[in-house]
Amino acid sequence: MEDTEFCEVVVTADDADWLTGFTRTLVEERLAACGQAVREVRSIYRWQGAVHDEAEARVALHTRRSLVPAIVARAGELHPYDVPCVLALPVVAGNPAYLEWLAAETRDA
């Protein structure tokens, strides 16, 4: 098992409770092994010509790289944003026992 098989997927939303429920759905569907949620982060971004400065929630999902397209698809189906933030960041190394657990708790693509 190679470390590069795994990634962390960041998703944000304006409703922390919705994001917690979305994370639970992904874990139940075995698209992610787990997610660490932060109830409030400050997001500064440009949207439709205006700069916004707002509170959002953020989750870091641990999963297989091969499952990212399915996570993007589920976000497209369920997320309240027109253009949800879903970013996959590569895992370059990790605790081998944790990575084995991550593989066991997620499905194959």
CORSULKA-V486008 format. One record per residue. RES is the residue in one small letter. SS is DSSP state (~ for helix, > for strand, _ for the rest). BURIAL is 1 if it has 9 or more other C-alpha atoms within 8 Angstrom, else 0. D_CENTER is the distance of its C-alpha to the mean C-alpha in whole Angstrom. Layout:
RES & SS & BURIAL & D_CENTER
RES & SS & BURIAL & D_CENTER
This chain:
m & _ & 0 & 22
e & _ & 0 & 20
d & ~ & 1 & 18
t & ~ & 1 & 17
e & ~ & 1 & 16
f & > & 1 & 12
c & > & 1 & 9
e & > & 1 & 7
v & > & 1 & 4
v & > & 1 & 4
v & > & 1 & 4
t & > & 1 & 8
a & > & 1 & 11
d & _ & 0 & 14
d & _ & 0 & 15
a & ~ & 1 & 13
d & ~ & 0 & 15
w & ~ & 0 & 13
l & ~ & 1 & 10
t & ~ & 1 & 11
g & ~ & 0 & 12
f & ~ & 1 & 9
t & ~ & 1 & 8
r & ~ & 0 & 11
t & ~ & 0 & 11
l & ~ & 1 & 9
v & ~ & 1 & 10
e & ~ & 0 & 14
e & _ & 0 & 13
r & _ & 1 & 13
l & _ & 1 & 10
a & _ & 1 & 8
a & _ & 1 & 11
c & > & 1 & 9
g & > & 1 & 7
q & > & 0 & 9
a & > & 1 & 9
v & > & 0 & 12
r & > & 0 & 14
e & > & 1 & 15
v & > & 1 & 15
r & > & 0 & 17
s & > & 1 & 16
i & > & 0 & 19
y & > & 0 & 19
r & > & 0 & 21
w & > & 0 & 21
q & _ & 0 & 24
g & _ & 0 & 27
a & > & 0 & 26
v & > & 0 & 24
h & > & 1 & 22
d & > & 0 & 22
e & > & 0 & 20
a & > & 1 & 18
e & > & 1 & 14
a & > & 1 & 11
r & > & 1 & 8
v & > & 1 & 6
a & > & 1 & 5
l & > & 1 & 4
h & > & 1 & 7
t & > & 1 & 9
r & > & 1 & 11
r & ~ & 1 & 11
s & ~ & 0 & 13
l & ~ & 1 & 11
v & ~ & 1 & 9
p & ~ & 0 & 11
a & ~ & 0 & 11
i & ~ & 1 & 7
v & ~ & 1 & 9
a & ~ & 0 & 12
r & ~ & 1 & 11
a & ~ & 1 & 9
g & ~ & 0 & 13
e & ~ & 0 & 14
l & ~ & 0 & 13
h & _ & 1 & 12
p & _ & 0 & 15
y & _ & 0 & 15
d & _ & 0 & 17
v & _ & 0 & 14
p & _ & 1 & 11
c & _ & 0 & 9
v & > & 1 & 6
l & > & 0 & 7
a & > & 1 & 8
l & > & 0 & 10
p & > & 1 & 12
v & _ & 1 & 13
v & _ & 0 & 17
a & _ & 0 & 19
g & _ & 0 & 18
n & _ & 0 & 20
p & ~ & 0 & 21
a & ~ & 0 & 21
y & ~ & 0 & 18
l & ~ & 1 & 17
e & ~ & 1 & 19
w & ~ & 0 & 18
l & ~ & 1 & 14
a & ~ & 1 & 16
a & ~ & 0 & 18
e & ~ & 1 & 15
t & _ & 1 & 14
r & _ & 0 & 16
d & _ & 0 & 17
a & _ & 0 & 16
